[in-house]
Amino acid sequence: MLRLGLILLILPGMVLMGAFWSELSTVNECLAAGGAYDYTAKACDMQGTPPFIPFAVRNPQFVNLTMLASVAGFCCCLFGLYVRRR
């Protein structure tokens, strides 16, 4: 139970960070080229200045599910540490 809990505790956060940093690198490339990133179209806009939309607002289900999995992993870790092996 402890091993499963540790996997559920760490892996969803790593996946969430990977998705966030992947998108952030695309946004930084666009800004370095002199454009503005359009988050709704997921493309670099060279003419206008589209509004900023946070990652959690654009992907609420993904963020909530990864956080829920991490909480479930935390609970599994607590249960695994609380219950002794027989």
Contacts in CASP RR format, 6 or more apart in sequence:
PFRMAT RR
TARGET T0000
AUTHOR 0000-0000-0000
METHOD contacts of the structure
MODEL  1
MLRLGLILLILPGMVLMGAFWSELSTVNECLAAGGAYDYTAKACDMQGTP
PFIPFAVRNPQFVNLTMLASVAGFCCCLFGLYVRRR
1 76 0 8 1.000
1 79 0 8 1.000
1 80 0 8 1.000
1 83 0 8 1.000
2 76 0 8 1.000
2 77 0 8 1.000
2 80 0 8 1.000
2 81 0 8 1.000
4 73 0 8 1.000
4 76 0 8 1.000
5 72 0 8 1.000
5 73 0 8 1.000
5 74 0 8 1.000
5 76 0 8 1.000
5 77 0 8 1.000
5 80 0 8 1.000
6 73 0 8 1.000
6 77 0 8 1.000
7 73 0 8 1.000
8 69 0 8 1.000
8 70 0 8 1.000
8 72 0 8 1.000
8 73 0 8 1.000
8 76 0 8 1.000
9 70 0 8 1.000
9 73 0 8 1.000
9 74 0 8 1.000
9 76 0 8 1.000
9 77 0 8 1.000
11 69 0 8 1.000
12 65 0 8 1.000
12 66 0 8 1.000
12 67 0 8 1.000
12 69 0 8 1.000
12 70 0 8 1.000
13 66 0 8 1.000
13 70 0 8 1.000
15 66 0 8 1.000
16 62 0 8 1.000
16 63 0 8 1.000
16 66 0 8 1.000
16 67 0 8 1.000
19 59 0 8 1.000
19 62 0 8 1.000
20 55 0 8 1.000
23 55 0 8 1.000
26 37 0 8 1.000
27 37 0 8 1.000
29 44 0 8 1.000
30 36 0 8 1.000
30 37 0 8 1.000
30 44 0 8 1.000
31 37 0 8 1.000
33 44 0 8 1.000
33 46 0 8 1.000
34 46 0 8 1.000
35 44 0 8 1.000
35 45 0 8 1.000
35 46 0 8 1.000
36 44 0 8 1.000
36 45 0 8 1.000
36 46 0 8 1.000
36 48 0 8 1.000
36 49 0 8 1.000
36 50 0 8 1.000
37 43 0 8 1.000
37 44 0 8 1.000
37 45 0 8 1.000
37 50 0 8 1.000
38 44 0 8 1.000
38 45 0 8 1.000
38 50 0 8 1.000
39 50 0 8 1.000
39 51 0 8 1.000
39 52 0 8 1.000
39 53 0 8 1.000
39 58 0 8 1.000
40 50 0 8 1.000
40 53 0 8 1.000
41 50 0 8 1.000
55 63 0 8 1.000
56 63 0 8 1.000
END
